[in-house]
Amino acid sequence: MESTVTVAVTKPAQSSYLRWSIAALISAAIAISYLDRQTLPWAIKAIQADIPFSNEMKAGLDSAFLVTYGLMYIGGGVLLDRLGTRRGFLCIMILWSLACASHGIAQGTLMLAASRLLLGMGEGGGFPAATRAVAEWFPVRERATAMGIINAGTAVGAVIAPPLIAVVLTNAHWFGLAPWRWVFFLTGALGLLWALWWWRSYFAPQDSQEISEVDKEPGISLACLLRHRETWAVVAAKFLSDGAWYFYLFWLPKYLFDVFQVDIKTAGGIGWIPYAASGVGCLIGGGFSSWLLKRGLSVNASRKIALGASAALMPWVMLAPQLHSLGWVIFIFSLAFFGQQSWSTLVMVLPTDMISKKAVGTLAGLVGFGGAMGGIALGQVVGWLRDHGYSYTPALVISGSLHVAAFVLICLVIPKIQPLGIATQES
């Protein structure tokens, strides 16, 4: 699989505002994607009142999303190469917005599963596009900060989700439809509005007046990337860490419902707090690494110091089963969400540190695919454990250890984070 990436050389004085406005625009899309994927977890009690299903079936619905999400992570780069970033992202957003809205017409679990499959197919193209844009528009010293801003969109969408969904579920008795159906209709409509904004405001780098030079580079095949152990290390690290992340993302609402028996109003009032912490983590993790670079540390040192600090925050979540205070549990999960998204921002930057721009989209796709598969693996385990009488303790112990394992893996397999030289050796 090969791709072609346009590498643009910008006029520094004129292009700074343009670069950061692009980051903000893409961050808004990521916010909508996280709002969309949080609809089912937060509306689950209302949905189950109309469409009963077990914990294992809930895990199956999560896996349906993650399967196509992971596959599209790989295929998204190819799609964007064929259609161009402007048209490609437009198609991706329209697909996932309509898929989100389609949940609202579901009459059973099969229809819900089909909607989750389509939602994952659409959303899977988002982060490959973001990673490519960062590699093309931002110099190395700014990439972690830019990715932090884009990744912070995950927190914005997830923070909005609990209170917004609570309001809709308690007020949207319109046209004889159950309120949970309106959750999906309204969030889908929001994505379509962003698509219009994107089409009116975004143009490819080579079409911008801020660009002084454009160079077309040929792509690098997937086989070339897979011959390097560093590729496998980053993918495996993402498999481990995203297993924990998707567990938190998809199961935290149900954890609060099951363990503390909170209602949707209470959950909506406090459930946003860990997601807000995750947004701070996005900015702090990327900003800290960029600060270390500016202080004269190497890329290898600045990335690994920040990754290690992020991983160190994750084991605290193992304490949650011992705490009987809802406030302390929210605090513990906030630490984990902060550490996870600080970690995620840095792992998403690694492809730009290791691979030529001509292959960064492909490597980012592989990394995202690995993360989705990790989410499926742990999610299925959790669903089975819950339906067979186990508490959340085993899942929290496993999830609390995965980032540390991923960090050790990166340090052992990638002694020095640096360009692999594939572009000149194997292109």
Secondary structure, 3 states (H helix, E strand, C coil): CCCCEEEEEECHHHHHHHHHHHHHHHHHHHHHHHHHHHHHHHHHHHHHHHCCCCHHHHHHHHHHHHHHHHHHHHHHHHHHHHHCHHHHHHHHHHHHHHHHHHHHHCCCHHHHHHHHHHHHHHHCCHHHHHHHHHHHHCCHHHHHHHHHHHHHHHHHHHHHHHHHHHHHHHHCCCCCCCHHHHHHHHHHHHHHHHHHHHHHHCCCHHHCCCEEEEEEECCCCHHHHHCCHHHHHHHHHHHHHHHHHHHHHHHHHHHHHHHHCCCHHHHHHHCHHHHHHHHHHHHHHHHHHHHHHHCCCCHHHHHHHHHHHHHHCHHHHHHHHHCCCHHHHHHHHHHHHHHHHHHHHHHHHHHHHHCCHHHHHHHHHHHHHHHHHHHHHHHHHHHHHHHCCCCCHHHHHHHHHHHHHHHHHHHHHCCCCCCCCHHHHCC
